[in-house]
Amino acid sequence: MPKVRLAGTVKGEKDPNRQSRAKLLYRLFSKGWDIYNSNGDQQISLGNIEKKIIEAEAFVFTPGATLEDLFKAVSIFVGYQTVDKNLENKPTVLLNSDKSWTGLYELLSHLNAMGTVKQDARDFLLEAEQVEEVISLLDKARSAGVPDAGREKTGQVAGTSFETPLPANHAGNICVFCSASIEDPAYLNDGYELGKLLAGNNYGCVSGAGNSGIMGEVVRGSVEAGGWTGGSNVPHIIELEGLPEGLSTFWLKPDIYTRMEIMIENSEAFVIFPGGAGTVQEMLALMIFKHQKVKGMADKPVIVFDRMDGEGRRFWSPLIKLLGEWCYDGEFVVVDELSEIIPTVQKMAVK
């Protein structure tokens, strides 16, 4: 029987989503699906999420979306975007009967309009408003297959990991989560300037080691200013984006989750620069780690650069609004100007 991974939890007998989950379980079983996580009690971590994806043929997210559910759904969407072979022809349905998933759809639609998400998320994260729609959406998607993400390979191969010692005057590493796809020169210039600022203030620059978009410019700015740069990437994404020149240290990882993990472990602060679904995924991971009180995370500043574009649009306003339901004051700080980023990190780091 095909296996579907069910996300979401039921919190006690009075949970309003208990009935819809029961109906969903019945319909899935009666239509021949074998269900992983039917009780909603399996723990997902960065270390095991790829294994959970490999095990299933489809994914269904239930109402009552949590921060962890948002992370998992966005992670699957990022996998579709980056042509992860482990997600080939594996559909995903979000049961949005309570509208708890609407904020995520709105955020991804906003990023599509801003140019950092090229795909329409609703073509990949299929929305069902009623339990009765889930089976038909799964059947149609399995028959038609997951849409083409429209990505082309560069031909560059992964290579191997390597490390260079940190310089003597090193002030710490700042990880920049950002877009590898945006082409707007104003955003690219901001990325280059941030890389220079990091190097000029003796900060190491940690990134996802992509050669394109803002990500490539941040690395280039740091390298050309004489800074230490570290990055992590995975083979199938390197084939799409290439690797930047001049990295001081490179960590090759097998999947996007262990890639994210080593970037977080090797950074003392984080900057959420204009980005796409991958940047949303990384921001959610940081917030989850803070909530879970992962060792060392409480003292690591998270700065969101809510840049305004030429049309007066704030880049991260929908993300900030979305996180307002789950995050607490001080878990991240929003800045509006590029020049505020380094001073804000320095101010928060000395507390």
Buried (B, 14 or more C-beta within 10 A) or exposed (E): EBEBBBBBBBEEEEBEBBEBBEBBBEBBEEBEBEBBBBEBEBEBEBEEBBEBBEEBBBBBBBBBBBBBBBBBBBBBBBBBBBBBEBBEEBBBBBBBBBEBBBBBBBBBBBBBEBBBBEBEBEEBBBBBEEBEBBBEBBEEBBEEEBEEBEBEEEEEEBEEEEEEEBEEEEBBBBBBBBBBBBEBEEBBBBBBBBBBBBBBBBBBBBBBBBBBBBBBBBBBBBBEBEBBBBBBBBEBBBBBBBBBEEBBBBBBBEBBBBBBBBBBEBBBBBBBBBBBBBBBBBBBBBBBBBBEEBEEBEEBBBBBBBBEBEEEEBBBBBBBEBBEEBBEEEBBBBBEEBEBBBEBBBEBBEE
